[in-house]
Amino acid sequence: MAQSSATWLVTGGNRGLGLEFVQDLLRSSSNTVITTARNPDKASTLQDLRSKLPQQLHILQLDVTDELSIQRFAKEAEGILGERGLDYLLNNAGAMSSDTPLTFKAEDFLNTFKTNVLGPALVLQALHPALEKGHRKVVVNVSSRLGSISSTDKQFRHYYTTYSACKAALNMFTVKAACEKPDLIVYALSPGHNRTDMGGSTAPLDPKETIPILLKFIIGSTLEHSGKSWDYWGDKIQEFPW
Ligand SMILES: NC(=O)c1ccc[n+]([C@@H]2O[C@H](COP(=O)([O-])OP(=O)(O)OC[C@H]3O[C@@H](n4cnc5c(N)ncnc54)[C@H](OP(=O)(O)O)[C@@H]3O)[C@@H](O)[C@H]2O)c1
């Protein structure tokens, strides 16, 4: 993918959509990519990529449910980025739960919220100084159609309760961040239903085809996109109701 020099940070790059984002970004030698894994030593695909592209790819340890881990990671990321700053933050790491209002367990609920809402919120807080130094100032909170209250339909009925509530909360956080920081381009982006560990093997979309489309959108995004929710569906990305 042809693009001008840019710095990227992708959380959850060990597998799924995160790994695909990283692999696609590394096709352009002008991109510097920082990504994260909960256990970098076991992230074998990322380690292979790093051994081939040591100047371009950096792998940092991050568990978004752990505040100390976030603080340590942000310091390391700032050390790599220096005065160049961060152009694009992709808050991609996330976790699924397939519970219902009457079956969810309190501990699972809290952990899923920490991963999907508090985690990306704290990552944005921690990386805000680096984003302010960046040339693009883009923050993408990877969300889901399931987080849209106004378009909740009968398809999933009462399932995926905690996950849906998390993405709705992440959407609200996105609006608030866009309101507080009008110089940042902050939006929610739903990637569509893709074949990953989370999406399952029968999902209609192939991440190899989805990610280039999402990246083209992200690279071209402007302040006009900020504070809104965008959704990849039926071959195009369009604004989606909250
Ligand atoms: N796939 C879909 O159809 C779909 C649809 C809508 C939205 N999304 C969203 O897209 C994003 C990526 O989903 P995916 O399908 O790629 O999921 P996935 O294949 O399950 O991968 C999840 C990624 O998140 C990381 N992660 C999970 N918990 C974490 C934590 N506590 N701290 C740091 N990293 C953590 C995982 O790291 P480890 O490898 O260390 O576990 C992994 O890299 C998520 O935000 C998801 O909600 C996906």
The ligand as a MOL file (V3000), in Angstrom:
LIG
                    3D

  0  0  0     0  0            999 V3000
M  V30 BEGIN CTAB
M  V30 COUNTS 48 52 0 0 0
M  V30 BEGIN ATOM
M  V30 1 N -13.7860 -10.2340 13.9240 0
M  V30 2 C -14.9530 -9.5970 13.8110 0
M  V30 3 O -15.8840 -10.0650 13.1090 0
M  V30 4 C -15.1830 -8.2760 14.5050 0
M  V30 5 C -16.4000 -7.6210 14.2790 0
M  V30 6 C -16.6300 -6.3900 14.8900 0
M  V30 7 C -15.6510 -5.8290 15.6990 0
M  V30 8 N -14.4780 -6.4970 15.9160 0 CHG=1
M  V30 9 C -13.4760 -5.8540 16.7750 0
M  V30 10 O -12.2140 -5.8840 16.1330 0
M  V30 11 C -11.1590 -5.9400 17.1120 0
M  V30 12 C -10.2310 -7.1110 16.7910 0
M  V30 13 O -11.0150 -8.2940 16.7990 0
M  V30 14 P -10.4480 -9.6900 16.2410 0
M  V30 15 O -11.5560 -10.3210 15.5080 0
M  V30 16 O -9.1440 -9.5080 15.6080 0 CHG=-1
M  V30 17 O -10.2810 -10.4860 17.6320 0
M  V30 18 P -9.2950 -11.6820 18.0180 0
M  V30 19 O -8.8990 -12.4400 16.8280 0
M  V30 20 O -9.9700 -12.3870 19.1510 0
M  V30 21 O -7.9900 -10.9150 18.5800 0
M  V30 22 C -8.1180 -10.1150 19.7230 0
M  V30 23 C -6.8210 -9.3560 19.9440 0
M  V30 24 O -7.0060 -8.5280 21.1090 0
M  V30 25 C -5.9690 -8.8140 22.0340 0
M  V30 26 N -6.4240 -8.7050 23.4170 0
M  V30 27 C -7.4740 -9.3270 24.0130 0
M  V30 28 N -7.5230 -9.0150 25.3070 0
M  V30 29 C -6.4800 -8.1590 25.5390 0
M  V30 30 C -5.9970 -7.4930 26.6830 0
M  V30 31 N -6.5700 -7.6260 27.8850 0
M  V30 32 N -4.9050 -6.7050 26.5620 0
M  V30 33 C -4.3020 -6.5520 25.3560 0
M  V30 34 N -4.6820 -7.1890 24.2330 0
M  V30 35 C -5.7740 -7.9710 24.3370 0
M  V30 36 C -5.5580 -10.2480 21.7400 0
M  V30 37 O -4.2680 -10.4570 22.2660 0
M  V30 38 P -3.7330 -11.9440 22.6340 0
M  V30 39 O -3.3250 -12.5500 21.3240 0
M  V30 40 O -2.6330 -11.6750 23.5810 0
M  V30 41 O -4.8730 -12.7030 23.2460 0
M  V30 42 C -5.6300 -10.2750 20.2230 0
M  V30 43 O -4.4600 -9.7330 19.6650 0
M  V30 44 C -11.8630 -6.0630 18.4630 0
M  V30 45 O -11.9370 -4.8000 19.0770 0
M  V30 46 C -13.2550 -6.5550 18.0950 0
M  V30 47 O -14.2250 -6.2050 19.0570 0
M  V30 48 C -14.2170 -7.7050 15.3390 0
M  V30 END ATOM
M  V30 BEGIN BOND
M  V30 1 1 1 2
M  V30 2 2 2 3
M  V30 3 1 2 4
M  V30 4 1 4 5
M  V30 5 2 4 48
M  V30 6 2 5 6
M  V30 7 1 6 7
M  V30 8 2 7 8
M  V30 9 1 8 9
M  V30 10 1 8 48
M  V30 11 1 9 10
M  V30 12 1 9 46
M  V30 13 1 10 11
M  V30 14 1 11 12
M  V30 15 1 11 44
M  V30 16 1 12 13
M  V30 17 1 13 14
M  V30 18 2 14 15
M  V30 19 1 14 16
M  V30 20 1 14 17
M  V30 21 1 17 18
M  V30 22 2 18 19
M  V30 23 1 18 20
M  V30 24 1 18 21
M  V30 25 1 21 22
M  V30 26 1 22 23
M  V30 27 1 23 24
M  V30 28 1 23 42
M  V30 29 1 24 25
M  V30 30 1 25 26
M  V30 31 1 25 36
M  V30 32 1 26 27
M  V30 33 1 26 35
M  V30 34 2 27 28
M  V30 35 1 28 29
M  V30 36 1 29 30
M  V30 37 2 29 35
M  V30 38 1 30 31
M  V30 39 2 30 32
M  V30 40 1 32 33
M  V30 41 2 33 34
M  V30 42 1 34 35
M  V30 43 1 36 37
M  V30 44 1 36 42
M  V30 45 1 37 38
M  V30 46 2 38 39
M  V30 47 1 38 40
M  V30 48 1 38 41
M  V30 49 1 42 43
M  V30 50 1 44 45
M  V30 51 1 44 46
M  V30 52 1 46 47
M  V30 END BOND
M  V30 END CTAB
M  END
